[in-house]
Amino acid sequence: MPRHFRRGVKREHHFLKGLERPLEEIARIPGVKKVIPGRIYASDSRGFEIKVSRETKTGLKLIAKSDGSVQEVFLVVDKDDRERVWGEIERLFRVNEKG
C-alpha cells in the first residue's frame, strides 16, 4: 500500500471531525480497495451523516457531513462489487444513526 495509506484509508489530507473511524470501517468492507478523502466544503449541515452519492468510473462517491462541513470521499471498488458495497454502507450507517 502507498505510504499515505493506513488501514485502507488515505491520510495525506484532513478529515472531518469524527470521520476517521467510519472510514476505517468502510475500508474493511470486502471489495473496497481504497478510501480516498476529498475536498472539504463549508455548509450549514448539523449532526453527522455518511451516505453514498453516486457511482464513479472507479467506484463510489460518498458525502460525509459533520457540523458545518461536508467532505467528499471516493472509494475504489470493482464494478461487480459496487451494488453490494453500496448496500453495506447504507446498512452500516443506518444502524449507527439509530443507536
TIPA-352069 format. One record per residue (C-alpha): residue in one letter; z, y, x. Coordinates in steps of 0.25 Angstrom, whole numbers, plus 5000, padded with zeros to 4 digits. Each point is the difference from the previous one (the first is absolute). Layout:
<pts>
<pt><residuo>A</residuo><c3>Z</c3><c2>Y</c2><c1>X</c1></pt>
...
</pts>
This chain:
<pts>
<pt><residuo>M</residuo><c3>5000</c3><c2>5000</c2><c1>5000</c1></pt>
<pt><residuo>P</residuo><c3>4997</c3><c2>5014</c2><c1>5006</c1></pt>
<pt><residuo>R</residuo><c3>5011</c3><c2>5008</c2><c1>5006</c1></pt>
<pt><residuo>H</residuo><c3>5003</c3><c2>5009</c2><c1>4988</c1></pt>
<pt><residuo>F</residuo><c3>5002</c3><c2>4988</c2><c1>4990</c1></pt>
<pt><residuo>R</residuo><c3>5014</c3><c2>4994</c2><c1>4998</c1></pt>
<pt><residuo>R</residuo><c3>5003</c3><c2>4990</c2><c1>4989</c1></pt>
<pt><residuo>G</residuo><c3>4985</c3><c2>5002</c2><c1>4995</c1></pt>
<pt><residuo>V</residuo><c3>5002</c3><c2>5015</c2><c1>4998</c1></pt>
<pt><residuo>K</residuo><c3>4993</c3><c2>5011</c2><c1>5008</c1></pt>
<pt><residuo>R</residuo><c3>5011</c3><c2>5009</c2><c1>5005</c1></pt>
<pt><residuo>E</residuo><c3>4992</c3><c2>5011</c2><c1>5007</c1></pt>
<pt><residuo>H</residuo><c3>5002</c3><c2>5010</c2><c1>4989</c1></pt>
<pt><residuo>H</residuo><c3>5011</c3><c2>5004</c2><c1>4991</c1></pt>
<pt><residuo>F</residuo><c3>5005</c3><c2>4993</c2><c1>4987</c1></pt>
<pt><residuo>L</residuo><c3>5005</c3><c2>5006</c2><c1>4987</c1></pt>
<pt><residuo>K</residuo><c3>5015</c3><c2>4999</c2><c1>4999</c1></pt>
<pt><residuo>G</residuo><c3>5003</c3><c2>4985</c2><c1>4995</c1></pt>
<pt><residuo>L</residuo><c3>4986</c3><c2>4995</c2><c1>5003</c1></pt>
<pt><residuo>E</residuo><c3>5002</c3><c2>4992</c2><c1>5012</c1></pt>
<pt><residuo>R</residuo><c3>5007</c3><c2>4988</c2><c1>4994</c1></pt>
<pt><residuo>P</residuo><c3>4991</c3><c2>4998</c2><c1>4988</c1></pt>
<pt><residuo>L</residuo><c3>4988</c3><c2>5001</c2><c1>5010</c1></pt>
<pt><residuo>E</residuo><c3>5006</c3><c2>4989</c2><c1>5008</c1></pt>
<pt><residuo>E</residuo><c3>5002</c3><c2>4991</c2><c1>4987</c1></pt>
<pt><residuo>I</residuo><c3>4985</c3><c2>5003</c2><c1>4997</c1></pt>
<pt><residuo>A</residuo><c3>4996</c3><c2>4996</c2><c1>5014</c1></pt>
<pt><residuo>R</residuo><c3>5007</c3><c2>4986</c2><c1>4998</c1></pt>
<pt><residuo>I</residuo><c3>4991</c3><c2>4997</c2><c1>4988</c1></pt>
<pt><residuo>P</residuo><c3>4990</c3><c2>4989</c2><c1>5004</c1></pt>
<pt><residuo>G</residuo><c3>4986</c3><c2>5006</c2><c1>5001</c1></pt>
<pt><residuo>V</residuo><c3>5005</c3><c2>5014</c2><c1>5005</c1></pt>
<pt><residuo>K</residuo><c3>4995</c3><c2>5001</c2><c1>5014</c1></pt>
<pt><residuo>K</residuo><c3>5004</c3><c2>5015</c2><c1>5003</c1></pt>
<pt><residuo>V</residuo><c3>5008</c3><c2>5011</c2><c1>4993</c1></pt>
<pt><residuo>I</residuo><c3>4995</c3><c2>5014</c2><c1>5004</c1></pt>
<pt><residuo>P</residuo><c3>5007</c3><c2>5012</c2><c1>4995</c1></pt>
<pt><residuo>G</residuo><c3>4991</c3><c2>5012</c2><c1>4998</c1></pt>
<pt><residuo>R</residuo><c3>5002</c3><c2>5015</c2><c1>4997</c1></pt>
<pt><residuo>I</residuo><c3>5012</c3><c2>5006</c2><c1>4993</c1></pt>
<pt><residuo>Y</residuo><c3>4998</c3><c2>5011</c2><c1>4990</c1></pt>
<pt><residuo>A</residuo><c3>5010</c3><c2>5009</c2><c1>4993</c1></pt>
<pt><residuo>S</residuo><c3>5001</c3><c2>4997</c2><c1>4985</c1></pt>
<pt><residuo>D</residuo><c3>5010</c3><c2>5002</c2><c1>4988</c1></pt>
<pt><residuo>S</residuo><c3>5003</c3><c2>4985</c2><c1>4999</c1></pt>
<pt><residuo>R</residuo><c3>5014</c3><c2>4996</c2><c1>4998</c1></pt>
<pt><residuo>G</residuo><c3>5006</c3><c2>4986</c2><c1>5003</c1></pt>
<pt><residuo>F</residuo><c3>4994</c3><c2>4989</c2><c1>5008</c1></pt>
<pt><residuo>E</residuo><c3>4987</c3><c2>4993</c2><c1>4996</c1></pt>
<pt><residuo>I</residuo><c3>4990</c3><c2>4991</c2><c1>5007</c1></pt>
<pt><residuo>K</residuo><c3>4987</c3><c2>4996</c2><c1>4992</c1></pt>
<pt><residuo>V</residuo><c3>4986</c3><c2>4994</c2><c1>5004</c1></pt>
<pt><residuo>S</residuo><c3>4990</c3><c2>5011</c2><c1>4998</c1></pt>
<pt><residuo>R</residuo><c3>4987</c3><c2>4993</c2><c1>5002</c1></pt>
<pt><residuo>E</residuo><c3>4992</c3><c2>4990</c2><c1>5008</c1></pt>
<pt><residuo>T</residuo><c3>4993</c3><c2>5005</c2><c1>5013</c1></pt>
<pt><residuo>K</residuo><c3>4990</c3><c2>4994</c2><c1>5009</c1></pt>
<pt><residuo>T</residuo><c3>5010</c3><c2>4994</c2><c1>5009</c1></pt>
<pt><residuo>G</residuo><c3>5011</c3><c2>4997</c2><c1>4990</c1></pt>
<pt><residuo>L</residuo><c3>5009</c3><c2>5008</c2><c1>4991</c1></pt>
<pt><residuo>K</residuo><c3>5005</c3><c2>5015</c2><c1>4999</c1></pt>
<pt><residuo>L</residuo><c3>5014</c3><c2>5002</c2><c1>4995</c1></pt>
<pt><residuo>I</residuo><c3>5007</c3><c2>5013</c2><c1>4996</c1></pt>
<pt><residuo>A</residuo><c3>5015</c3><c2>5002</c2><c1>5004</c1></pt>
<pt><residuo>K</residuo><c3>5008</c3><c2>5011</c2><c1>4993</c1></pt>
<pt><residuo>S</residuo><c3>5013</c3><c2>5005</c2><c1>5005</c1></pt>
<pt><residuo>D</residuo><c3>5008</c3><c2>5013</c2><c1>4996</c1></pt>
<pt><residuo>G</residuo><c3>4990</c3><c2>5011</c2><c1>5002</c1></pt>
<pt><residuo>S</residuo><c3>4989</c3><c2>4992</c2><c1>5008</c1></pt>
<pt><residuo>V</residuo><c3>4989</c3><c2>4990</c2><c1>4998</c1></pt>
<pt><residuo>Q</residuo><c3>4995</c3><c2>4991</c2><c1>5011</c1></pt>
<pt><residuo>E</residuo><c3>4987</c3><c2>4991</c2><c1>5001</c1></pt>
<pt><residuo>V</residuo><c3>5002</c3><c2>4986</c2><c1>5005</c1></pt>
<pt><residuo>F</residuo><c3>4988</c3><c2>4991</c2><c1>5004</c1></pt>
<pt><residuo>L</residuo><c3>5000</c3><c2>4985</c2><c1>5000</c1></pt>
<pt><residuo>V</residuo><c3>4991</c3><c2>4991</c2><c1>5008</c1></pt>
<pt><residuo>V</residuo><c3>4998</c3><c2>4988</c2><c1>4990</c1></pt>
<pt><residuo>D</residuo><c3>4988</c3><c2>4990</c2><c1>5000</c1></pt>
<pt><residuo>K</residuo><c3>4992</c3><c2>5002</c2><c1>4987</c1></pt>
<pt><residuo>D</residuo><c3>5004</c3><c2>4986</c2><c1>4995</c1></pt>
<pt><residuo>D</residuo><c3>5015</c3><c2>5004</c2><c1>5001</c1></pt>
<pt><residuo>R</residuo><c3>4999</c3><c2>5014</c2><c1>4994</c1></pt>
<pt><residuo>E</residuo><c3>5003</c3><c2>4996</c2><c1>4985</c1></pt>
<pt><residuo>R</residuo><c3>5012</c3><c2>4992</c2><c1>5003</c1></pt>
<pt><residuo>V</residuo><c3>5006</c3><c2>5010</c2><c1>5010</c1></pt>
<pt><residuo>W</residuo><c3>4998</c3><c2>5011</c2><c1>4990</c1></pt>
<pt><residuo>G</residuo><c3>5008</c3><c2>4992</c2><c1>4990</c1></pt>
<pt><residuo>E</residuo><c3>5010</c3><c2>4996</c2><c1>5010</c1></pt>
<pt><residuo>I</residuo><c3>5003</c3><c2>5015</c2><c1>5003</c1></pt>
<pt><residuo>E</residuo><c3>5000</c3><c2>5004</c2><c1>4985</c1></pt>
<pt><residuo>R</residuo><c3>5010</c3><c2>4988</c2><c1>4998</c1></pt>
<pt><residuo>L</residuo><c3>5009</c3><c2>5004</c2><c1>5012</c1></pt>
<pt><residuo>F</residuo><c3>5001</c3><c2>5015</c2><c1>4996</c1></pt>
<pt><residuo>R</residuo><c3>5001</c3><c2>4998</c2><c1>4985</c1></pt>
<pt><residuo>V</residuo><c3>5012</c3><c2>4991</c2><c1>5003</c1></pt>
<pt><residuo>N</residuo><c3>5006</c3><c2>5010</c2><c1>5010</c1></pt>
<pt><residuo>E</residuo><c3>4999</c3><c2>5011</c2><c1>4990</c1></pt>
<pt><residuo>K</residuo><c3>5008</c3><c2>4993</c2><c1>4989</c1></pt>
<pt><residuo>G</residuo><c3>5012</c3><c2>4996</c2><c1>5010</c1></pt>
</pts>
